[in-house]
Each structure stands twice: as structure tokens, then as C-alpha cells.
Amino acid sequence: MTKSYLITGGAGFIGLNFVKQMLQESNVRLTVFDKLTYASHPDEMDDLSKLSHFRFIKGDITLQHELDRVFDEAYDAIIHFAAESHVDRSIESAEPFIHTNVLGTYRMLEAVLKGKAKKLIHISTDEVYGDLDRDEPAFTEQTPISPNNPYSASKASSDLLVKSFIHTHQLPAMITRCSNNYGPYQHEEKFIPTIIRKALNGEKIPIYGDGQQIRDWLYVEDHARAIQQIVESGTTGQVYNIGGGNEKTNLDVTKKILTHLGISHDQIAFIQDRKGHDRRYAIDASRLKRELGWTQATSFDEGIEKTINWYRAKYDQSEEG
């Protein structure tokens, strides 16, 4: 039987990779609803719209009259990616993050409550947990949330909304919290694409503080597979951590990319640290592995090579154009 899914934010980095993953299945029909902000991929939406089991609708998840166009049918699930996600931007101006991430999630919850979808999978982040000391164990689903910047606070707020609807209304919903993603289609403002772009252009590569901030890196296609398994087999009411098991300092990631490109580490330039910069993230994904059988398929070395090659090809095409 064909399953019909609504994917908010499906023109963005992680959402687009998930859409491409799901379209490999023969028994799904996808509707992507996306505002097409600066970080989206409208050309990809145009290409995918040629497929009979895909449709794209442009709109804002916070505006009910625009959402009404999408809910012309009841969906088997809403997979809710749509969010403002760049920490630096949230520090400069938090209001768009509060508006999109909190109000937009509320709109999705209301839709499920009204019978417009059978369940909601809310895509969140490990940043809601705050940060860790070097010797602390990784975040589990039981770790209290303690966000440290406006972006993570807005995502924590949306998580709490979801949990409140689960408890109060017995709403069929799940929350996923992932570690730092990397891979194709990520916007150039993010850390790894910035390194690759500036390295190839011969520019200085800015590293906040001492570069010893630790992140747990997850290849985006592994994340997409995890979400697919959660959509198909996850337990209502659960939180699922999705981690890469690849803890690396920002400086080590930078040096690895430069070495791979054959570029001198002298391009690295240390700059003043970001306000409220979390020191370490690490995710314990044992629940996901134990309950749903997910495993990480892509090592960091393999994933970073794929990512570098994807961006090099992208820049080569831009120069030819």
C-alpha cells in the first residue's frame, strides 16, 4: 500500500537528502512544503517535480492559510524538518528562529490533532542538551535539555511543545535529535562547506577560539536512513538520538580537509570565539541501534571524501557556467 508523507523543509540540506532517500522506495508519495529560503535548493525541487510520486508546494509553515493548501489530503506522517538552524544568525537576531521553530512546530502539532496526519516526526538537534566536558559521557535521551544559544533554545522550546502534546493529547509523535551533519547540499555558511570553499579559493579559514571545540559528525545519508527507520518503525512518544560516533575537534576536521586537498595548514586563521560557544557535543545512539537496528554505514574518512568531491564538482560547474 502506498504511503503518503508530508515533508516540511524538504528543500533544505537534511530534508532534501531524506527526500532523495525516500524516493528510492516504490510505495511512497511525497509532498514537500518549503518556504525556499536562502538555504534551500529550488532547482532540485523543479527536477523532482517531474516524478509522478512527488509534488512541491511553496509556503510558510507559520501561516495557516498557506498550510491549508497542503492539507488537501490526510498524510500517513509529517516529517518536520523546516527550521532556522544557523547559530551565528540566531545570535545576531533570534526572532526568526523563535517564530519559525516554535510557531511552525505548533502548526504541525495542530494538524495532527485535527486528523490531517496520522503522526509527526519532529526533527531536532543535540544542541538542546547544552554541552559536555571532555570526560563526561555522551548525551542520552534522558539527558536534561539545557540550551545555550537562541537557536538551540528555540529548538528546545519546540521539543517541549511536542512532548506536551504527546502527554496532554496522546498525540502520536516522535522526536529525533541528531549530532552535527555534513554532506552534499549543505549551505555554504556551515562549518565544513566553509572550510572547503575557502581552502579551494586560497582564502584564510577562520577558526573560532582555539579550535578545540568537539563535535560528533554524522554523514547526512546515514541520518536520512535513521529517520526513515523511525518513520516506519519508531515507537510513538519516544525520543531517538542519532549520532555519528565521530568526535573530532574543529581544528582536526579543518586540518584533515586541508590535508586531503593538499593545501597548507597555514591558511588557518584563529579568530575571536563565538558568544556562548558550546565546547563539546556527543550523542549516544544506542536506543536507535538496539530498538530499530540502525547502524552508521559511512566512516568519517569516507564521508568527508565524498563531501569534498561533491563541493569540488559543484564549484567546477559554477566556473563552467
C-alpha positions in Angstrom: 0.0 0.0 0.0 1.3 3.5 -0.9 2.2 5.7 2.0 1.8 9.5 1.7 4.2 11.7 3.6 4.3 15.5 4.1 7.9 16.8 4.5 8.4 20.3 5.7 11.7 21.9 4.9 12.3 19.2 2.2 14.2 21.7 0.0 16.9 22.2 2.7 20.1 20.3 3.4 18.9 17.4 5.6 15.4 17.4 4.3 16.5 17.1 0.6 18.8 14.2 1.4 15.9 12.5 3.2 13.6 13.1 0.2 16.1 11.6 -2.2 16.4 8.6 0.2 12.6 8.1 0.4 12.1 8.4 -3.4 14.1 5.2 -3.8 11.1 3.4 -2.4 8.3 2.4 -4.8 5.4 2.6 -2.3 5.7 6.3 -1.2 4.2 9.6 -2.4 5.9 12.7 -1.1 4.7 16.3 -0.7 7.4 18.8 0.2 6.3 22.1 1.7 9.1 24.7 1.9 9.4 28.4 2.0 12.5 28.3 -0.3 14.7 30.5 2.0 18.4 31.2 1.2 19.5 27.7 2.3 17.1 25.8 0.0 17.5 24.1 -3.3 14.7 25.2 -5.7 16.3 23.6 -8.8 16.2 20.3 -7.1 12.5 20.7 -6.4 12.0 21.5 -10.0 13.8 18.4 -11.1 12.0 16.1 -8.6 8.6 17.6 -9.5 8.9 15.6 -12.8 8.3 12.5 -10.8 4.7 11.2 -10.6 5.0 10.4 -6.9 6.4 13.8 -5.8 4.9 17.3 -5.6 6.3 20.5 -4.3 4.3 23.3 -2.7 5.9 26.6 -1.7 4.8 28.2 1.5 5.4 29.2 5.1 4.8 26.7 7.9 3.8 29.5 10.3 0.9 30.7 8.0 -2.3 28.7 8.4 -3.8 29.8 5.1 -0.8 28.6 3.2 -0.8 25.3 5.1 -4.4 24.8 4.1 -3.3 24.3 0.5 -1.1 21.4 1.6 -3.6 19.6 3.7 -5.8 18.7 0.8 -5.4 15.1 2.0 -4.6 13.3 5.2 -1.0 12.1 5.4 0.4 8.9 6.9 3.1 11.1 8.6 4.5 14.6 8.7 8.3 14.6 8.8 9.1 18.1 10.2 12.5 19.4 9.1 11.6 23.1 8.5 13.6 25.3 10.8 16.0 28.2 11.0 19.3 26.5 12.0 22.4 28.7 11.9 23.7 29.5 15.4 25.5 32.7 14.3 22.4 34.1 12.7 20.4 33.3 15.9 22.9 35.3 17.9 22.5 38.3 15.6 18.7 38.1 15.5 16.7 35.5 17.4 13.2 36.4 16.4 13.1 34.5 13.1 14.2 31.4 15.0 11.5 31.7 17.6 8.9 32.4 15.0 9.7 29.6 12.6 10.9 26.9 15.0 8.3 27.3 17.7 5.2 28.6 15.9 5.9 26.4 12.9 6.1 23.3 15.1 2.8 24.3 16.8 1.1 24.4 13.4 2.3 20.8 12.7 1.0 19.6 16.1 -2.4 21.2 15.4 -2.6 19.5 12.0 -2.0 16.1 13.6 -4.5 16.9 16.3 -7.1 17.7 13.7 -6.6 14.5 11.9 -4.6 15.9 8.9 -1.8 13.3 9.5 -1.5 10.1 11.5 1.7 11.0 13.2 4.5 13.6 13.5 8.3 13.0 13.4 9.9 16.2 14.8 13.5 16.7 13.7 15.5 18.3 16.4 19.2 18.6 17.4 21.7 17.5 20.1 22.3 21.2 20.8 19.2 21.2 23.0 21.2 19.3 25.6 23.8 22.0 26.0 27.4 21.0 26.1 29.7 18.5 27.8 33.1 18.5 29.5 35.7 16.3 27.9 35.3 13.4 30.3 31.5 13.4 30.5 29.5 10.6 28.9 27.6 11.3 25.7 24.1 12.7 25.7 21.3 10.1 26.1 17.6 10.6 25.6 17.3 11.1 29.3 19.8 13.9 29.5 18.0 17.1 30.6 17.8 19.8 28.0 19.9 22.9 28.7 20.3 25.0 25.5 23.0 27.7 25.4 22.2 29.8 22.4 19.0 31.3 20.8 18.9 28.6 18.1 19.1 25.7 20.5 16.7 27.4 22.8 14.1 27.7 20.0 14.6 24.0 19.2 14.3 23.0 22.8 11.1 25.1 23.0 9.6 23.2 20.1 10.7 19.9 21.6 8.8 20.8 24.8 5.7 21.7 22.8 5.8 18.3 21.1 6.2 16.5 24.4 3.3 18.5 25.9 1.0 17.4 23.0 2.1 13.8 23.5 1.3 13.9 27.2 -1.9 16.1 27.1 -3.5 14.8 23.9 -1.8 11.4 23.5 -0.7 12.8 20.1 1.2 10.3 18.0 4.6 12.0 17.7 8.3 11.3 18.0 11.4 13.5 18.4 14.8 12.9 16.8 17.9 14.6 18.0 20.9 14.4 15.7 24.6 15.3 16.0 26.3 17.6 13.5 25.5 16.7 9.9 27.8 17.1 6.9 27.5 16.0 3.3 26.0 17.1 -0.1 23.7 20.1 -0.3 24.7 21.8 3.0 24.6 25.6 2.8 28.0 27.3 2.4 27.7 29.2 5.7 28.1 26.0 7.6 31.5 24.9 9.1 32.6 22.1 6.7 31.5 23.8 3.4 33.1 27.0 4.6 36.5 25.2 5.0 36.2 23.5 1.6 35.2 26.7 -0.2 37.8 29.0 1.4 40.6 26.4 1.0 39.9 26.0 -2.7 39.8 29.8 -3.1 43.1 30.3 -1.3 41.4 32.3 1.4 42.1 32.3 5.2 40.0 29.7 7.0 38.5 31.3 10.2 38.6 29.0 13.3 36.8 30.2 16.4 38.9 30.4 19.6 41.5 27.6 19.9 39.6 25.2 17.6 39.3 22.6 20.3 35.5 22.5 20.3 34.4 18.9 19.8 31.5 17.8 17.6 30.1 14.4 16.8 29.9 14.2 13.0 27.2 12.3 11.2 27.1 11.8 7.4 23.7 13.1 6.2 22.8 10.0 4.3 23.2 7.9 7.5 20.9 10.4 9.2 18.3 10.1 6.4 18.3 6.3 6.8 17.8 6.6 10.5 14.8 8.9 10.0 13.3 6.5 7.5 13.6 3.7 10.0 12.0 5.9 12.7 9.1 6.8 10.4 8.5 3.2 9.5 9.1 1.5 12.9 9.6 4.1 15.7 7.6 4.0 18.9 5.1 6.8 19.5 6.2 9.2 22.3 9.9 8.3 22.1 12.9 10.5 21.6 15.6 9.0 19.4 19.2 10.2 19.4 21.0 9.9 16.1 24.8 10.2 16.4 27.8 9.6 14.1 30.2 8.3 16.7 32.8 10.6 15.3 34.0 13.1 17.9 36.6 15.4 16.4 37.8 18.9 17.2 37.1 21.7 14.8 40.8 22.1 14.3 41.3 18.4 13.5 38.5 18.5 10.9 40.0 21.6 9.3 43.4 20.0 9.1 42.0 16.8 7.7 40.2 18.6 4.9 43.3 20.7 4.0 45.5 17.6 4.0 43.0 15.8 1.7 43.1 18.8 -0.7 46.9 19.0 -0.5 46.7 22.6 0.9 48.9 24.1 3.6 47.6 24.4 7.1 49.0 27.9 7.0 45.6 29.0 5.6 44.1 28.5 9.1 43.4 31.8 10.9 42.3 31.8 14.6 39.6 34.4 15.3 37.7 35.6 18.4 35.5 32.8 19.8 31.7 32.9 19.2 29.5 34.1 22.1 28.2 31.2 24.2 30.2 28.6 22.1 29.4 25.1 23.3 32.6 23.1 24.0 31.6 19.5 23.2 28.7 17.6 21.8 28.5 13.8 21.8 25.5 11.5 21.1 24.7 8.1 22.5 22.6 6.4 19.7 22.3 3.0 21.4 18.5 3.2 21.7 18.2 3.6 17.9 20.6 0.8 17.3 19.0 -1.5 19.8 15.4 -0.9 19.0 15.4 -0.3 15.3 18.7 -1.9 14.2 20.2 1.3 12.7 23.9 1.4 12.2 26.2 4.0 10.8 27.3 3.0 7.3 29.7 5.8 6.4 33.0 6.4 8.2 34.2 10.0 8.7 37.1 9.5 6.3 34.8 8.1 3.6 32.1 10.7 4.3 34.5 13.7 4.2 36.0 12.5 0.9 32.5 12.2 -0.6 31.7 15.7 0.7 34.8 17.3 -0.6 34.3 15.7 -4.1 30.7 16.9 -4.2 31.6 20.5 -3.5 34.6 20.5 -5.9 32.3 19.3 -8.6 29.7 21.9 -7.7 32.3 24.7 -7.9 33.7 23.4 -11.2 30.2 23.5 -12.7 29.8 27.1 -11.4 33.0 28.2 -13.1 32.0 26.5 -16.3 28.6 28.2 -16.2 
